[in-house]
Amino acid sequence: MAQKSRIAPAPKVRRIEVMPLDEGEAVAVIELESEPPAHWLEALQREMRFTEGLESSAAKVDGCHVYLLGLEPGLGRATRHVGRLLATVPALAH
């Protein structure tokens, strides 16, 4: 009998905050309702590599918080930009 894969929904975003850093870069802090699965983080990092302005950024996770480090200061409306990025990360199979 074939094993069925369950689709895990992407974690829901509670809040996104973008803050400038002293080095001329910015950081986005994303608060999720639950800790994201490892596969979700991998998909997020993959999408970042192909998103203009985020190619050289890094994503770190600490519990329910995701930190996008090294954002370019000229992203303009970075919160909206990060929100669109999160919408592109698909729900993943377990």
Phi and psi in degrees as GROMACS dihedral restraints (atoms count N, CA, C in turn):
[ dihedral_restraints ]
;  ai    aj    ak    al  type     phi  dphi    fc
    3     4     5     6     1   -72.4    20    10
    4     5     6     7     1   140.3    20    10
    6     7     8     9     1   -83.3    20    10
    7     8     9    10     1   129.2    20    10
    9    10    11    12     1   -86.6    20    10
   10    11    12    13     1   141.0    20    10
   12    13    14    15     1   -96.9    20    10
   13    14    15    16     1   139.0    20    10
   15    16    17    18     1   -91.3    20    10
   16    17    18    19     1   144.8    20    10
   18    19    20    21     1   -93.4    20    10
   19    20    21    22     1   122.1    20    10
   21    22    23    24     1   -91.9    20    10
   22    23    24    25     1   125.3    20    10
   24    25    26    27     1   -66.7    20    10
   25    26    27    28     1   150.0    20    10
   27    28    29    30     1   -64.7    20    10
   28    29    30    31     1   144.7    20    10
   30    31    32    33     1   -62.2    20    10
   31    32    33    34     1   142.2    20    10
   33    34    35    36     1   -79.4    20    10
   34    35    36    37     1   140.4    20    10
   36    37    38    39     1   -87.7    20    10
   37    38    39    40     1   126.4    20    10
   39    40    41    42     1   -88.6    20    10
   40    41    42    43     1   -41.6    20    10
   42    43    44    45     1  -159.4    20    10
   43    44    45    46     1   146.8    20    10
   45    46    47    48     1  -127.6    20    10
   46    47    48    49     1   128.3    20    10
   48    49    50    51     1  -129.1    20    10
   49    50    51    52     1   138.2    20    10
   51    52    53    54     1  -118.5    20    10
   52    53    54    55     1   130.2    20    10
   54    55    56    57     1  -130.6    20    10
   55    56    57    58     1   140.1    20    10
   57    58    59    60     1   -74.7    20    10
   58    59    60    61     1   149.1    20    10
   60    61    62    63     1  -109.2    20    10
   61    62    63    64     1   162.7    20    10
   63    64    65    66     1   -62.4    20    10
   64    65    66    67     1   -28.8    20    10
   66    67    68    69     1   -78.1    20    10
   67    68    69    70     1     6.7    20    10
   69    70    71    72     1    86.3    20    10
   70    71    72    73     1    10.0    20    10
   72    73    74    75     1  -112.7    20    10
   73    74    75    76     1   179.6    20    10
   75    76    77    78     1  -132.1    20    10
   76    77    78    79     1   161.3    20    10
   78    79    80    81     1  -128.2    20    10
   79    80    81    82     1   140.4    20    10
   81    82    83    84     1  -108.8    20    10
   82    83    84    85     1   132.3    20    10
   84    85    86    87     1  -111.2    20    10
   85    86    87    88     1   121.2    20    10
   87    88    89    90     1  -113.8    20    10
   88    89    90    91     1   119.4    20    10
   90    91    92    93     1   -97.7    20    10
   91    92    93    94     1   123.2    20    10
   93    94    95    96     1  -104.2    20    10
   94    95    96    97     1   158.8    20    10
   96    97    98    99     1   -70.7    20    10
   97    98    99   100     1   -25.0    20    10
   99   100   101   102     1  -146.2    20    10
  100   101   102   103     1   163.7    20    10
  102   103   104   105     1   -66.0    20    10
  103   104   105   106     1   131.2    20    10
  105   106   107   108     1   -75.1    20    10
  106   107   108   109     1   144.6    20    10
  108   109   110   111     1   -68.0    20    10
  109   110   111   112     1   154.9    20    10
  111   112   113   114     1   -56.8    20    10
  112   113   114   115     1   -38.5    20    10
  114   115   116   117     1   -64.5    20    10
  115   116   117   118     1   -32.1    20    10
  117   118   119   120     1   -66.8    20    10
  118   119   120   121     1   -42.9    20    10
  120   121   122   123     1   -62.9    20    10
  121   122   123   124     1   -40.9    20    10
  123   124   125   126     1   -61.1    20    10
  124   125   126   127     1   -41.8    20    10
  126   127   128   129     1   -66.1    20    10
  127   128   129   130     1   -39.2    20    10
  129   130   131   132     1   -61.9    20    10
  130   131   132   133     1   -47.0    20    10
  132   133   134   135     1   -63.8    20    10
  133   134   135   136     1   -37.7    20    10
  135   136   137   138     1   -63.3    20    10
  136   137   138   139     1   -45.3    20    10
  138   139   140   141     1   -63.3    20    10
  139   140   141   142     1   -36.2    20    10
  141   142   143   144     1   -62.6    20    10
  142   143   144   145     1   -37.5    20    10
  144   145   146   147     1   -62.8    20    10
  145   146   147   148     1   -24.7    20    10
  147   148   149   150     1  -107.8    20    10
  148   149   150   151     1    10.0    20    10
  150   151   152   153     1  -106.3    20    10
  151   152   153   154     1   123.1    20    10
  153   154   155   156     1   -57.7    20    10
  154   155   156   157     1   130.4    20    10
  156   157   158   159     1    90.9    20    10
  157   158   159   160     1   -12.6    20    10
  159   160   161   162     1  -117.1    20    10
  160   161   162   163     1     2.4    20    10
  162   163   164   165     1   -57.3    20    10
  163   164   165   166     1   -36.0    20    10
  165   166   167   168     1  -101.7    20    10
  166   167   168   169     1     7.6    20    10
  168   169   170   171     1   -81.9    20    10
  169   170   171   172     1   163.4    20    10
  171   172   173   174     1  -126.7    20    10
  172   173   174   175     1   147.9    20    10
  174   175   176   177     1  -113.0    20    10
  175   176   177   178     1   130.7    20    10
  177   178   179   180     1  -125.2    20    10
  178   179   180   181     1   144.8    20    10
  180   181   182   183     1  -119.2    20    10
  181   182   183   184     1   137.0    20    10
  183   184   185   186     1  -136.6    20    10
  184   185   186   187     1    93.4    20    10
  186   187   188   189     1    66.4    20    10
  187   188   189   190     1  -119.0    20    10
  189   190   191   192     1   -92.6    20    10
  190   191   192   193     1     7.8    20    10
  192   193   194   195     1  -111.6    20    10
  193   194   195   196     1   135.5    20    10
  195   196   197   198     1  -116.5    20    10
  196   197   198   199     1   130.5    20    10
  198   199   200   201     1  -111.8    20    10
  199   200   201   202     1   123.6    20    10
  201   202   203   204     1  -100.9    20    10
  202   203   204   205     1   109.2    20    10
  204   205   206   207     1  -100.7    20    10
  205   206   207   208     1   148.0    20    10
  207   208   209   210     1    79.2    20    10
  208   209   210   211     1    29.9    20    10
  210   211   212   213     1   -69.4    20    10
  211   212   213   214     1   144.1    20    10
  213   214   215   216     1   -69.8    20    10
  214   215   216   217     1   135.6    20    10
  216   217   218   219     1   -65.7    20    10
  217   218   219   220     1   -21.8    20    10
  219   220   221   222     1   -89.3    20    10
  220   221   222   223     1    19.7    20    10
  222   223   224   225     1   -69.8    20    10
  223   224   225   226     1   -10.8    20    10
  225   226   227   228     1    73.4    20    10
  226   227   228   229     1  -114.2    20    10
  228   229   230   231     1   -84.7    20    10
  229   230   231   232     1    73.9    20    10
  231   232   233   234     1   -61.4    20    10
  232   233   234   235     1   -34.4    20    10
  234   235   236   237     1   -61.5    20    10
  235   236   237   238     1   -45.4    20    10
  237   238   239   240     1   -65.9    20    10
  238   239   240   241     1   -39.4    20    10
  240   241   242   243     1   -61.9    20    10
  241   242   243   244     1   -44.7    20    10
  243   244   245   246     1   -67.1    20    10
  244   245   246   247     1   -38.6    20    10
  246   247   248   249     1   -60.4    20    10
  247   248   249   250     1   -41.4    20    10
  249   250   251   252     1   -65.8    20    10
  250   251   252   253     1   -38.1    20    10
  252   253   254   255     1   -60.2    20    10
  253   254   255   256     1   -47.1    20    10
  255   256   257   258     1   -62.2    20    10
  256   257   258   259     1   -33.1    20    10
  258   259   260   261     1   -70.1    20    10
  259   260   261   262     1   -21.3    20    10
  261   262   263   264     1   -84.0    20    10
  262   263   264   265     1   -15.6    20    10
  264   265   266   267     1   -79.0    20    10
  265   266   267   268     1   113.5    20    10
  267   268   269   270     1   -74.2    20    10
  268   269   270   271     1   162.5    20    10
  270   271   272   273     1   -65.6    20    10
  271   272   273   274     1   146.4    20    10
  273   274   275   276     1  -118.8    20    10
  274   275   276   277     1   151.8    20    10
  276   277   278   279     1   -78.5    20    10
  277   278   279   280     1   143.9    20    10
